[in-house]
Amino acid sequence: MKKSRFGIILPIVLISYFMILLDNSVVFTSTVKISQQLQMNAQLLSWVSNAYVLTFGGLQLFGGRLGDLIGRKKIFLVGLTIFTLSSLLVGLSINATMMITMRAIQGIGAAILAPTTLALLIDNYQGTLLSRAIAYYGATAGLGASFGLLIGGFIASFTSWRVGFLINVPVGIMMFILTARYVHEHTKLKNIPIDIQGTIFSIIGISGIIYGINGSKGKLVSLIIGIVFLIIFILREQRATVPLMPLELFKSPIRVGAYISRFFIIGMAFTFLYLAPQAMQNVYHDTPFLASVMFLFMNIPQFIAATLVPRLTAKFSNAKMAAFASLISVVALLWIVVVGVQRGFWLSLMVPMILLGIGQGFAISPLTSLGVAGTTGDVAESASGVVNTFHQTGQSTGLAIAIALTHNISNPASSFNTAMLIIAGYAFISLIATIIINRFDK
């Protein structure tokens, strides 16, 4: 019988996904207090984020394939358990070593959870319900990072930074109970080995590249190693009986365009979310909480835009919505570059933040749908893993490049304005990718 309502599956998926995305950005406004309490220098402090990014980005393809081979529900529960327990230990950390180690383990849990969440939607919904579910999923992907700043700003100003991680524990336990009771296992592949070699090559390749961009020492060597192993991984996947990342996913120009567009539009958004609060504090001398509150000008339009996506994509298509989202993002960033952040928040940032919010609200859901378009059940979670891999690596890569190109600019306003020009380039590349998608989306 065809479902007419979402039931409990969608809330389980969205809450779990929001939780793991939240931890990507909630830490930004807590870094000062973390460094003070755990006596961490700038280099150690950077690993609070880098450790999470390395394991999250490096293991997503593996996490996605596990669900295909073992079963979505089992892997979802495993990922939820790892993420919840590590969140508890991050919140209870007594030194830098414990904090960084637990953040890395937290990233492992997130890498298992993220691709499984989207695959659960594909398993449990069809037709219009699936389209709407993916739209809500995409909205969650966009809102997780931006609301993380707001929540992180509140936590940093009024409570302990530990609360940002400890809050995951009761939420994780609740999601575990609901999943165990209400989520049913669907057909899974049996007696098929996991591509161990491909797993190792992908982990070394992706982690090497991410460290090559975000690391502190041996960055060039790491980058070269990462690229070499990524090439070896692709060659391996061509021969594997059951590949970790089925290369058939890249036969569709629509899916490839969606991966590229997502990589750059997320790199743009994440970099803006990271740098804008710092600019508000360094240029306007706002408090962390006031800076985070200003992001309501981005969060509210983003939420409203995301709720309109199902109706708009039905009328204009996912490809057209993604192209429009990239276009208004380019306009928003060029506004900042032309006006200059030094002219004050109301003139320089308010309108661009509204436009960026609308752009993110319109972009993520269509790009999610386009990224899994035409996939069959046996590679659904692998497709989800690829989508989330491009999402995560886009964040870290985009931010690292912008910081690397602006770190020698001492003036905060000039540094921010230059960074905005760089990420306007990201949005422009995303726009080109979506234009190509529209050519094939007939």
C-alpha positions as CSV (number, residue, x, y, z in Angstrom):
1,M,0.0,0.0,0.0
2,K,1.3,3.4,-0.9
3,K,2.3,5.7,2.0
4,S,0.5,9.0,2.3
5,R,2.3,10.3,5.4
6,F,5.9,10.4,6.4
7,G,5.5,8.7,9.8
8,I,8.4,8.6,12.2
9,I,11.2,7.7,9.8
10,L,11.7,11.3,8.4
11,P,12.0,12.9,11.9
12,I,14.6,10.2,12.9
13,V,16.6,10.9,9.8
14,L,16.5,14.7,9.9
15,I,17.2,15.0,13.6
16,S,20.2,12.6,13.4
17,Y,21.5,14.4,10.3
18,F,21.1,17.8,11.9
19,M,23.0,16.6,15.0
20,I,26.1,15.5,13.1
21,L,26.1,18.7,10.9
22,L,25.7,20.9,13.9
23,D,28.9,19.7,15.4
24,N,30.8,20.9,12.3
25,S,30.1,24.6,13.1
26,V,29.1,24.8,16.8
27,V,32.7,24.6,17.7
28,F,33.7,27.8,15.9
29,T,32.3,30.2,18.5
30,S,33.7,28.0,21.4
31,T,37.4,27.8,20.4
32,V,38.6,30.5,22.7
33,K,37.1,28.9,25.8
34,I,38.3,25.4,24.7
35,S,41.8,26.7,24.3
36,Q,41.8,28.3,27.7
37,Q,40.3,25.4,29.6
38,L,42.4,22.7,27.9
39,Q,45.5,24.8,27.5
40,M,45.7,24.4,23.7
41,N,47.9,26.5,21.5
42,A,46.7,27.6,18.0
43,Q,48.1,24.5,16.3
44,L,46.5,22.0,18.7
45,L,43.2,24.0,18.6
46,S,43.0,23.7,14.8
47,W,42.9,19.9,15.3
48,V,39.6,20.1,17.2
49,S,38.1,20.7,13.8
50,N,40.7,19.0,11.6
51,A,40.4,15.6,13.4
52,Y,36.6,15.6,12.8
53,V,36.9,16.6,9.2
54,L,39.6,14.0,8.4
55,T,37.6,11.1,9.6
56,F,34.3,12.4,8.5
57,G,35.5,13.1,5.0
58,G,37.8,10.2,4.7
59,L,35.4,7.4,5.7
60,Q,32.1,8.4,4.1
61,L,32.5,6.2,1.1
62,F,33.3,3.3,3.3
63,G,30.4,4.2,5.6
64,G,28.0,4.4,2.7
65,R,29.0,1.0,1.3
66,L,28.6,-0.7,4.7
67,G,24.9,0.0,4.6
68,D,24.5,-1.5,1.2
69,L,26.2,-4.7,2.3
70,I,25.2,-5.1,5.9
71,G,21.9,-3.3,6.2
72,R,20.8,0.3,6.7
73,K,19.3,-0.1,10.1
74,K,22.2,-2.0,11.6
75,I,24.8,0.5,10.3
76,F,22.6,3.5,11.3
77,L,22.5,2.2,14.9
78,V,26.3,1.5,14.9
79,G,27.0,5.0,13.6
80,L,24.6,6.6,16.1
81,T,26.2,4.7,19.0
82,I,29.7,5.7,18.0
83,F,28.7,9.4,17.6
84,T,26.7,9.6,20.8
85,L,29.4,7.9,23.0
86,S,32.2,10.0,21.5
87,S,30.1,13.2,21.9
88,L,29.9,12.3,25.6
89,L,33.7,11.9,25.9
90,V,34.3,15.1,23.9
91,G,32.2,17.0,26.4
92,L,34.1,15.3,29.3
93,S,37.6,15.9,27.8
94,I,40.2,16.8,30.4
95,N,43.1,17.5,28.0
96,A,43.9,18.2,24.4
97,T,44.8,14.6,23.5
98,M,41.5,13.3,24.7
99,M,39.6,16.1,23.0
100,I,41.2,15.6,19.6
101,T,41.0,11.8,19.8
102,M,37.3,11.8,20.6
103,R,36.6,14.4,17.9
104,A,38.2,12.0,15.4
105,I,36.0,9.1,16.7
106,Q,33.0,11.4,16.5
107,G,33.9,12.0,12.8
108,I,33.9,8.2,12.3
109,G,30.4,8.0,13.7
110,A,29.3,10.9,11.5
111,A,30.8,9.2,8.4
112,I,28.7,6.1,9.0
113,L,25.6,8.1,9.8
114,A,25.6,10.7,7.1
115,P,25.3,8.4,4.0
116,T,22.9,6.1,5.8
117,T,20.4,8.8,6.5
118,L,19.8,9.6,2.9
119,A,19.6,5.9,2.0
120,L,16.9,5.3,4.6
121,L,14.8,8.0,2.9
122,I,15.2,6.3,-0.4
123,D,14.3,2.9,1.2
124,N,11.2,4.2,2.9
125,Y,9.6,6.7,0.6
126,Q,8.5,6.8,-3.1
127,G,7.2,9.4,-5.5
128,T,6.1,12.7,-4.2
129,L,6.9,11.7,-0.6
130,L,10.4,10.9,-1.5
131,S,10.8,14.2,-3.3
132,R,9.5,16.1,-0.3
133,A,11.7,14.1,2.1
134,I,14.8,14.8,0.1
135,A,13.8,18.5,0.0
136,Y,13.6,18.5,3.9
137,Y,16.9,16.6,4.0
138,G,18.6,19.1,1.8
139,A,17.2,22.0,4.0
140,T,18.6,20.3,7.0
141,A,22.0,20.0,5.3
142,G,22.0,23.7,4.7
143,L,20.6,24.8,8.1
144,G,22.8,22.6,10.2
145,A,25.9,24.6,9.7
146,S,24.3,28.1,9.9
147,F,22.2,27.3,13.0
148,G,25.3,25.8,14.5
149,L,26.8,29.3,14.7
150,L,23.7,30.6,16.4
151,I,23.6,27.8,18.9
152,G,27.4,27.9,19.4
153,G,27.3,31.7,20.0
154,F,24.6,31.3,22.7
155,I,26.5,28.4,24.3
156,A,29.9,30.3,24.2
157,S,28.3,33.4,25.9
158,F,26.0,31.9,28.5
159,T,27.1,28.3,29.3
160,S,30.0,26.0,28.9
161,W,31.4,24.9,25.5
162,R,30.9,21.3,26.8
163,V,27.1,21.7,26.5
164,G,27.4,21.8,22.7
165,F,28.6,18.2,22.7
166,L,26.8,16.8,25.8
167,I,23.5,17.8,24.3
168,N,24.1,15.1,21.6
169,V,23.8,12.3,24.3
170,P,20.1,12.5,25.2
171,V,19.3,13.2,21.5
172,G,21.4,10.2,20.4
173,I,19.8,7.9,22.9
174,M,16.3,8.9,21.9
175,M,17.1,8.4,18.2
176,F,18.6,5.0,19.0
177,I,15.4,3.9,20.8
178,L,13.1,5.2,18.0
179,T,15.3,3.6,15.3
180,A,15.4,0.2,17.0
181,R,11.6,0.2,17.4
182,Y,10.3,1.8,14.2
183,V,12.9,1.5,11.4
184,H,12.6,-1.8,9.5
185,E,15.4,-3.4,7.7
186,H,15.0,-3.5,3.9
187,T,16.5,-5.9,1.3
188,K,20.3,-5.9,1.5
189,L,23.0,-7.5,-0.5
190,K,24.3,-10.8,1.0
191,N,27.5,-12.8,0.8
192,I,29.4,-10.0,-1.0
193,P,32.8,-9.0,0.4
194,I,33.6,-5.4,1.3
195,D,36.2,-3.8,-0.9
196,I,39.0,-3.6,1.7
197,Q,41.7,-2.4,-0.7
198,G,39.4,0.3,-2.1
199,T,38.5,1.3,1.5
200,I,42.2,1.7,2.4
201,F,43.1,3.6,-0.8
202,S,40.1,5.9,-0.4
203,I,40.9,6.7,3.2
204,I,44.5,7.5,2.5
205,G,43.6,9.4,-0.6
206,I,40.9,11.6,0.8
207,S,42.6,12.1,4.2
208,G,45.9,12.9,2.5
209,I,44.3,15.6,0.4
210,I,42.3,17.1,3.3
211,Y,45.4,17.1,5.5
212,G,47.5,18.5,2.6
213,I,45.1,21.5,2.7
214,N,44.4,21.8,6.4
215,G,47.5,20.3,8.0
216,S,50.4,22.0,9.7
217,K,53.5,20.1,8.6
218,G,54.4,18.0,5.5
219,K,51.4,19.5,3.6
220,L,52.9,19.1,0.1
221,V,54.0,15.5,0.7
222,S,50.6,14.7,2.2
223,L,48.8,16.3,-0.8
224,I,50.9,14.3,-3.3
225,I,50.3,11.1,-1.4
226,G,46.6,11.8,-1.3
227,I,46.4,12.4,-5.1
228,V,48.4,9.3,-5.9
229,F,46.2,7.1,-3.7
230,L,43.1,8.6,-5.0
231,I,44.2,7.7,-8.5
232,I,45.0,4.2,-7.3
233,F,41.6,4.0,-5.7
234,I,39.8,4.9,-9.0
235,L,41.9,2.3,-10.9
236,R,41.0,-0.2,-8.2
237,E,37.3,0.6,-8.5
238,Q,37.3,-0.1,-12.2
239,R,38.3,-3.7,-11.5
240,A,36.5,-4.4,-8.2
241,T,33.6,-6.9,-8.3
242,V,31.7,-4.9,-5.7
243,P,33.3,-1.4,-5.7
244,L,33.2,0.9,-2.7
245,M,32.3,3.7,-5.1
246,P,30.6,2.4,-8.2
247,L,32.0,4.3,-11.1
248,E,28.6,4.1,-12.8
249,L,27.6,6.9,-10.5
250,F,29.9,9.2,-12.6
251,K,28.5,8.1,-16.0
252,S,25.6,10.6,-15.6
253,P,26.6,14.2,-16.4
254,I,23.7,15.3,-14.2
255,R,25.1,13.5,-11.1
256,V,28.7,14.7,-11.9
257,G,27.5,18.3,-12.3
258,A,25.6,18.0,-9.0
259,Y,28.7,16.7,-7.2
260,I,30.8,19.6,-8.5
261,S,28.2,22.2,-7.8
262,R,27.6,20.9,-4.3
263,F,31.4,20.9,-3.6
264,F,31.8,24.6,-4.5
265,I,28.5,26.0,-3.2
266,I,29.1,24.3,0.2
267,G,32.7,25.5,0.2
268,M,31.4,29.0,-0.4
269,A,28.8,28.8,2.3
270,F,31.0,27.1,5.0
271,T,33.8,29.7,4.4
272,F,31.3,32.5,4.7
273,L,29.9,31.0,8.0
274,Y,33.5,30.7,9.3
275,L,34.8,34.1,8.4
276,A,31.7,36.4,8.8
277,P,31.4,36.0,12.6
278,Q,35.1,36.8,12.9
279,A,34.7,39.9,10.7
280,M,31.8,41.1,12.8
281,Q,33.9,40.8,16.0
282,N,37.1,42.2,14.5
283,V,35.7,45.0,12.3
284,Y,32.4,45.9,14.1
285,H,33.6,44.7,17.6
286,D,30.4,42.7,18.2
287,T,30.3,40.0,20.9
288,P,30.2,36.3,19.8
289,F,26.5,36.1,20.7
290,L,25.6,39.3,18.9
291,A,27.5,38.1,15.8
292,S,25.7,34.8,15.9
293,V,22.3,36.6,16.3
294,M,23.0,38.6,13.1
295,F,22.9,35.3,11.2
296,L,19.2,35.2,11.7
297,F,19.2,37.4,8.6
298,M,20.6,34.4,6.8
299,N,18.9,31.5,8.7
300,I,15.3,32.7,8.5
301,P,15.3,33.3,4.7
302,Q,17.1,30.0,4.3
303,F,14.4,28.2,6.2
304,I,11.6,29.9,4.3
305,A,13.3,29.2,1.0
306,A,13.8,25.5,1.9
307,T,10.1,25.1,2.7
308,L,9.2,26.4,-0.8
309,V,11.6,24.1,-2.7
310,P,9.1,21.1,-3.2
311,R,6.6,23.4,-4.9
312,L,9.2,25.4,-6.9
313,T,11.1,22.3,-8.1
314,A,7.8,20.8,-9.3
315,K,7.2,23.9,-11.4
316,F,10.8,24.8,-12.5
317,S,12.9,21.5,-12.0
318,N,15.7,20.8,-9.6
319,A,18.3,21.9,-12.2
320,K,16.8,25.3,-12.7
321,M,16.5,25.9,-8.9
322,A,20.1,25.0,-8.4
323,A,21.3,27.4,-11.1
324,F,19.2,30.2,-9.7
325,A,20.6,29.5,-6.2
326,S,24.2,29.7,-7.5
327,L,23.4,32.9,-9.4
328,I,22.0,34.8,-6.4
329,S,25.0,33.6,-4.3
330,V,27.4,35.2,-6.9
331,V,25.4,38.5,-6.7
332,A,25.5,38.4,-2.9
333,L,29.2,37.9,-2.6
334,L,30.0,40.5,-5.3
335,W,27.9,43.0,-3.3
336,I,30.2,42.5,-0.3
337,V,33.3,42.9,-2.5
338,V,32.0,46.1,-4.1
339,V,30.6,47.8,-1.0
340,G,33.3,46.5,1.4
341,V,32.7,45.1,4.9
342,Q,34.1,48.2,6.5
343,R,31.0,50.2,5.5
344,G,29.0,48.6,8.3
345,F,26.7,45.6,8.7
346,W,23.5,47.1,7.5
347,L,25.0,48.3,4.2
348,S,27.6,45.6,3.6
349,L,26.3,42.3,5.0
350,M,22.5,42.4,5.7
351,V,21.2,42.1,2.1
352,P,24.0,39.6,1.0
353,M,23.2,37.4,4.0
354,I,19.5,37.4,3.1
355,L,20.5,36.4,-0.5
356,L,22.9,33.8,0.6
357,G,20.3,32.3,2.9
358,I,17.8,32.1,0.0
359,G,20.5,30.6,-2.2
360,Q,21.4,27.9,0.3
361,G,17.7,27.1,0.9
362,F,17.2,26.7,-2.8
363,A,20.4,24.9,-3.6
364,I,20.9,21.9,-1.3
365,S,17.7,20.0,-1.8
366,P,17.8,20.1,-5.6
367,L,21.5,19.2,-5.6
368,T,20.8,16.3,-3.3
369,S,18.1,15.0,-5.6
370,L,20.3,15.5,-8.7
371,G,23.2,13.7,-6.9
372,V,21.2,10.5,-6.4
373,A,19.1,10.8,-9.6
374,G,18.6,7.5,-11.4
375,T,20.4,5.3,-8.8
376,T,19.0,1.9,-8.1
377,G,18.6,0.3,-4.7
378,D,21.9,-1.6,-4.6
379,V,24.0,1.6,-5.0
380,A,21.6,4.0,-3.3
381,E,23.8,4.3,-0.2
382,S,27.0,4.5,-2.2
383,A,25.4,7.5,-4.1
384,S,24.5,9.0,-0.7
385,G,28.1,8.5,0.4
386,V,29.4,10.3,-2.6
387,V,27.0,13.2,-2.1
388,N,28.1,13.6,1.5
389,T,31.8,13.2,0.7
390,F,31.6,16.1,-1.8
391,H,29.6,18.0,0.8
392,Q,32.2,17.5,3.6
393,T,35.4,17.8,1.5
394,G,33.9,20.9,-0.1
395,Q,33.6,22.6,3.3
396,S,37.2,21.9,4.4
397,T,38.8,22.5,1.0
398,G,36.9,25.8,0.3
399,L,37.8,27.2,3.8
400,A,41.4,26.1,3.6
401,I,42.0,27.7,0.2
402,A,40.4,31.0,1.2
403,I,42.5,31.2,4.4
404,A,45.7,30.2,2.6
405,L,45.2,33.0,0.1
406,T,44.4,35.7,2.7
407,H,46.4,34.8,5.8
408,N,49.1,37.4,4.9
409,I,46.6,40.3,4.8
410,S,46.8,41.9,8.2
411,N,43.9,44.3,7.9
412,P,40.7,42.4,9.0
413,A,38.4,44.2,6.5
414,S,40.7,43.8,3.6
415,S,41.3,40.1,4.4
416,F,37.5,39.5,4.6
417,N,36.8,41.4,1.4
418,T,39.5,39.4,-0.5
419,A,38.1,36.1,0.9
420,M,34.6,37.1,-0.4
421,L,36.0,37.6,-3.9
422,I,37.6,34.1,-3.7
423,I,34.4,32.4,-2.6
424,A,32.4,34.4,-5.2
425,G,34.6,32.4,-7.6
426,Y,33.4,29.2,-5.9
427,A,29.8,30.3,-6.4
428,F,30.6,31.1,-10.1
429,I,32.0,27.6,-10.6
430,S,28.9,26.1,-9.1
431,L,26.8,28.2,-11.4
432,I,28.7,26.9,-14.5
433,A,28.2,23.3,-13.2
434,T,24.4,23.9,-12.9
435,I,24.2,25.4,-16.3
436,I,25.8,22.2,-17.7
437,I,23.3,20.2,-15.7
438,N,20.4,22.1,-17.3
439,R,21.7,21.2,-20.7
440,F,21.4,17.5,-20.0
441,D,18.3,17.7,-17.7
442,K,15.6,17.3,-20.4
